[in-house]
Structures are given as structure tokens and as C-alpha cells.
Amino acid sequence: MSYSIRIHPDRRIAVFHFSGVLNPQVGKQAFLDYIRMPDFDPHFAMLTDARQLNGVEASFPEIVSGVMKVMRNLRQFDQPVRSVILVNSEKPFVVARLLDQVLERASKIRIHIAREEHEALALVGCADTDFARLANAA
């Protein structure tokens, strides 16, 4: 399992890439790494590319537990913020929906799930039509 996070302050977007097999512990660590980054701003949209995942190992109780462990950190998000998850298979889609259900009650983070690049980019307000260009932008 690996992940990377890149914040684009000029575009007000944080871009996450996940590959391998994702579990709640890794997801929690990625979130904590993100909020500790120098350019972190709780008002920036989040765009997650989950297309390189080989699997997701997470049950609903594990997701609830993971969110509960970061409740204090979630309070930093004092205004609604959009988090778009780009998926290309069923399992990440299902787990993203579960996470959405938990976060909707626990925070101001609003999850949107996209299956197409152009849709994901539009949902975070990005004019780019090429995900790779955004991810690699300086």
C-alpha cells in the first residue's frame, strides 16, 4: 500500500493518490499526514485518485472506528468541503459510499464519487481536463 498527497494552494485543491490494498489504518494515516502538511487548509477541496487500488479491506464498523479516532481533527473542517473520490471498480465505490455515510453525520466533509476523470475534476472546480497534468503541476 502506498499513497501520496500533494496540495495545490493556487487551485485550492489537495490531490491524493492511493495504490495497492487500502485499509482504514492507512486511510486514517493519510488523513493525519494531510492535515499536518504546511499548506493544509480545511477549506480546500480534496480529490482522491483511487483507480490504482488493487483492493480495499474495510468493514463498516472499521470505518466508523477510524472516523471516531480522528473526530478531534475533523473539527478543523468548520465549513462544508467537497471530497471527490475517483474510482474505477466496485469495491472502492462501495467503501467510499460507506465513508460518506459516516462522515455526513460526523463532519462537514461531503464525499462525491466519480467514475470519470472529467467528472472528478469538475466536481472540485478544476478547469483541467487531464488528471495527470493537475497531479504533476508545480
C-alpha angles and dihedrals in degrees: 000000000000136000140181132198127201125180120208104196093180090058096034091233134123114205121206126190122194128186134172121023116338124209132175093261092057091044090052092048092049090052092049091047089051097052090048094055115112094237094047115136119174090216095062118104116245122224117190122192105205096164094107094057115121091195147337122229106194135123125200093253090051091051092049090048092049092051091047089055091058099039092115090054093047089062088074087073095080095162130044110278128186122236114188120195116198111207136172102187139050103250096057088045092054094046091047089054090051091050089049091055092052097043093047089066097035106042149005092259109116117201123213121183122213132185097191129059096228091051093050092048093048091049091059091045095251119151092203116106094194117072093198091056091054093045092051098040116122 
